[in-house]
Amino acid sequence: MFVPETEIARLCELMPASGRMYIKIQNKPEQRSVLDMAFPLPWQRQKVITINFDLWQRLTQGQRDLILLRSVSWLLGVKWFKTDIYQGATAVGLVATIGEFFDGDLVGLVGAGGLTILAAMQVWRINRTPERELEADQAGIRIAGRRGYTEMEAAKHLYTGIERIAQLEGKTQLDFSQLMRCQNLKTIAGVRGQVIGNGD
């Protein structure tokens, strides 16, 4: 019998130390997606991954491991404040917004708030680019290498996991980002163009 609490404990052990510090895994049987995670906001110290374990258990262990490690890598890779023009603008805008709020300057508050929102939207877009998606895949594969998987095994588990999740969620086809990721992962796994079963 599949016990969510036991699987959560196993997944927490699987995560790198930084993941265990900042990421919490929760059981959410009512969600339609297999795994979900909200875009982490700068003031949120803890990031949450929610899993529908009724669907999750239909993945192989290798698929579950790689999907989780890849998700953790993506979450940990979101950086709001670093030496980048948009992250810097977000930080400056946030500080200015707070300052204008306390000064009571309505025009300044609106301007600083607008700068913060525009810069934050750009940070969100940067972290949703195909390049960031591929980087997260690579980071997940690297962590899996420290958990006993070869690069080719990890890539295969990850792309078959992506395909299997789409099936479990009732999707008739992968979106552009998923197709691109699977093609890249198949190249790493050395099985480009090969049709893989559903993992049952």
C-alpha positions as CSV (number, residue, x, y, z in Angstrom):
1,M,0.0,0.0,0.0
2,F,1.3,3.5,-1.0
3,V,1.5,5.7,2.1
4,P,1.9,9.4,1.3
5,E,3.7,10.2,4.6
6,T,6.3,7.5,4.0
7,E,6.9,8.8,0.4
8,I,7.1,12.4,1.7
9,A,9.8,11.4,4.1
10,R,11.7,9.5,1.4
11,L,11.5,12.5,-1.0
12,C,12.8,14.8,1.7
13,E,15.8,12.5,2.2
14,L,16.3,12.5,-1.6
15,M,16.5,16.3,-1.8
16,P,19.7,18.2,-1.4
17,A,20.3,19.9,1.9
18,S,19.2,23.3,0.5
19,G,16.0,21.7,-0.6
20,R,15.3,20.3,2.8
21,M,15.9,23.7,4.4
22,Y,13.6,25.7,2.1
23,I,11.1,23.4,0.5
24,K,8.1,21.6,2.0
25,I,6.2,18.8,0.4
26,Q,2.4,18.6,1.0
27,N,-0.2,16.0,0.1
28,K,-3.0,17.6,-1.9
29,P,-5.3,14.8,-3.2
30,E,-7.8,17.2,-4.6
31,Q,-5.5,18.8,-7.1
32,R,-5.8,17.7,-10.8
33,S,-2.1,17.9,-11.5
34,V,0.3,15.3,-10.3
35,L,2.8,17.9,-8.9
36,D,2.3,21.6,-8.5
37,M,4.4,24.5,-7.2
38,A,3.7,28.1,-6.9
39,F,6.1,30.7,-8.3
40,P,8.2,31.6,-5.2
41,L,7.7,35.2,-4.1
42,P,10.7,37.1,-2.6
43,W,9.2,37.4,0.9
44,Q,8.4,33.7,1.1
45,R,11.2,31.8,3.0
46,Q,9.5,28.4,2.5
47,K,8.6,27.1,-0.9
48,V,5.8,24.5,-1.2
49,I,5.5,21.5,-3.6
50,T,2.0,19.9,-3.6
51,I,1.5,16.3,-4.8
52,N,-1.5,14.3,-5.6
53,F,-0.2,10.9,-4.4
54,D,-3.1,9.0,-6.0
55,L,-1.6,10.0,-9.3
56,W,2.1,10.1,-8.1
57,Q,2.1,6.5,-7.2
58,R,1.5,5.6,-10.9
59,L,4.9,6.8,-11.8
60,T,7.9,4.5,-11.4
61,Q,10.3,5.4,-8.6
62,G,12.9,6.6,-11.0
63,Q,10.4,8.9,-12.6
64,R,9.2,10.2,-9.2
65,D,12.8,10.8,-8.1
66,L,13.7,12.8,-11.2
67,I,10.5,14.8,-11.4
68,L,11.0,15.8,-7.7
69,L,14.7,16.7,-8.1
70,R,14.0,18.7,-11.2
71,S,11.2,20.6,-9.5
72,V,13.4,21.3,-6.4
73,S,16.2,22.5,-8.8
74,W,13.8,24.9,-10.5
75,L,12.5,26.3,-7.3
76,L,16.0,26.8,-5.8
77,G,17.1,28.4,-9.1
78,V,14.6,31.3,-8.9
79,K,16.7,34.3,-7.7
80,W,14.9,37.6,-7.0
81,F,17.8,39.6,-5.7
82,K,21.2,39.3,-7.5
83,T,23.4,41.3,-9.7
84,D,21.0,41.5,-12.7
85,I,19.3,44.6,-14.0
86,Y,15.8,43.3,-13.4
87,Q,16.4,41.8,-10.0
88,G,18.2,45.0,-9.1
89,A,15.3,47.1,-10.3
90,T,12.9,45.0,-8.3
91,A,15.0,45.5,-5.1
92,V,15.4,49.3,-5.8
93,G,11.7,49.6,-6.6
94,L,10.7,47.7,-3.5
95,V,12.8,49.9,-1.2
96,A,11.6,53.0,-2.9
97,T,8.0,51.9,-2.6
98,I,8.4,51.4,1.1
99,G,10.1,54.8,1.5
100,E,7.4,56.6,-0.5
101,F,4.7,54.9,1.6
102,F,6.2,56.2,4.8
103,D,6.8,59.6,3.3
104,G,3.1,59.8,2.2
105,D,4.1,60.8,-1.4
106,L,1.3,59.3,-3.5
107,V,2.9,60.1,-6.9
108,G,6.2,58.7,-5.7
109,L,4.4,55.6,-4.3
110,V,2.7,54.9,-7.6
111,G,5.9,55.4,-9.6
112,A,8.0,53.2,-7.3
113,G,5.3,50.6,-7.1
114,G,5.0,50.5,-10.9
115,L,8.7,50.0,-11.2
116,T,8.6,47.1,-8.8
117,I,5.7,45.4,-10.6
118,L,7.4,45.8,-14.1
119,A,10.7,44.5,-12.8
120,A,9.1,41.6,-10.9
121,M,7.1,40.6,-14.1
122,Q,10.4,40.5,-16.0
123,V,12.0,38.3,-13.3
124,W,9.0,36.0,-13.6
125,R,9.4,35.8,-17.4
126,I,13.1,35.1,-17.2
127,N,12.5,32.2,-14.9
128,R,9.9,30.8,-17.3
129,T,12.2,30.8,-20.4
130,P,13.1,27.6,-22.3
131,E,16.7,28.2,-21.2
132,R,15.7,28.1,-17.5
133,E,13.6,25.0,-18.0
134,L,16.6,23.2,-19.6
135,E,18.9,24.4,-16.8
136,A,16.5,23.0,-14.2
137,D,16.5,19.7,-16.0
138,Q,20.3,19.6,-16.1
139,A,20.5,20.6,-12.4
140,G,18.0,17.8,-11.5
141,I,20.1,15.3,-13.4
142,R,23.3,16.4,-11.6
143,I,21.7,15.9,-8.2
144,A,20.4,12.5,-9.3
145,G,24.0,11.6,-10.2
146,R,24.8,12.0,-6.5
147,R,21.9,9.7,-5.7
148,G,23.3,6.8,-7.8
149,Y,21.8,7.5,-11.2
150,T,23.9,7.7,-14.3
151,E,23.3,10.8,-16.5
152,M,21.6,8.6,-19.2
153,E,19.3,6.9,-16.7
154,A,18.3,10.2,-15.1
155,A,17.5,11.8,-18.4
156,K,15.4,8.8,-19.4
157,H,13.5,8.8,-16.1
158,L,12.9,12.5,-16.4
159,Y,11.5,12.5,-20.0
160,T,9.4,9.4,-19.5
161,G,8.1,11.0,-16.3
162,I,7.1,14.2,-18.2
163,E,5.3,12.1,-20.8
164,R,3.6,9.9,-18.2
165,I,2.4,12.9,-16.1
166,A,0.8,14.4,-19.3
167,Q,-1.1,11.1,-19.7
168,L,-2.2,11.0,-16.1
169,E,-3.4,14.6,-16.3
170,G,-5.5,13.7,-19.4
171,K,-3.4,15.8,-21.9
172,T,-3.5,14.7,-25.5
173,Q,-0.2,16.3,-26.3
174,L,2.8,18.0,-24.6
175,D,3.2,21.8,-24.8
176,F,6.1,23.4,-26.6
177,S,8.3,23.6,-23.5
178,Q,7.7,20.0,-22.6
179,L,8.4,18.8,-26.2
180,M,11.6,20.8,-26.2
181,R,12.7,19.4,-22.9
182,C,11.9,15.8,-23.8
183,Q,13.8,16.1,-27.1
184,N,16.8,17.4,-25.2
185,L,16.5,14.7,-22.6
186,K,16.2,12.0,-25.2
187,T,19.4,13.2,-26.8
188,I,21.2,13.0,-23.4
189,A,19.7,9.5,-22.8
190,G,20.8,8.4,-26.3
191,V,17.3,7.3,-27.4
192,R,16.2,10.2,-29.6
193,G,13.0,9.3,-31.5
194,Q,12.3,6.1,-29.5
195,V,8.8,5.6,-28.2
196,I,8.7,4.9,-24.5
197,G,5.9,3.1,-22.7
198,N,3.7,4.7,-20.0
199,G,5.7,3.5,-17.0
200,D,3.1,1.0,-15.6
